[in-house]
Amino acid sequence: MNYKVIILNGSPKADGNTATALHEAERILQQQGIETEWIHVGHRPIHGCIACNKCWETGVCAFGDIVNEISEKMQQADGLLIGSPVYFASPNGTLLSLLDRLFYSNLHTDWSMKVGASVSIARRGGATATMDVLNKYFLKTNMPVVPSQYWSIAHGTEPGEVVRDEEGMQTMRQLALNMAFMIKSIRLGITQFGSPKIQEALVETHYIRE
């Protein structure tokens, strides 16, 4: 069987600590027979969502940039691995702009049971808050979130420094092993038991003032 994970490097730096941590996870994924596709997004000029709702009519984002390219790639992917540096206890703003548009424009696309994992890299603090923000994209869209032996964070400031965080690097390896296992197990489970997605029309409750 063929399995594939899209990896998004949300750091502006192509070879910074976020990339190093993601590459460690990628190495294990490939060892487990998972194909990976690396996309560097943190350095791009990506516009934020303007809530125009054109995507609800056309199925694609109106800006017509890399967001739509990633959307297309996600149709054939089994999982999404996102990495970000910590900026004021949150992910990089460019990455957030991309993710807002990517997930919003695909709210009516079935990404259920595609596996999601996040990695956050900090000098010191804010890493768990960043991871929490990233994981919420998965939790909103029926995407199982990959755990690890610790929160999927690592620490470093200067490029390459993250490798000295031995626990962090080991956490990346365990994250990748868990991700590969979940992808394979979910594929097997869907084959045997079918998709667990609810077979009902979508219910959306809007709170409006009388």
Disulfide bonds with the S-S distance in Angstrom:
none
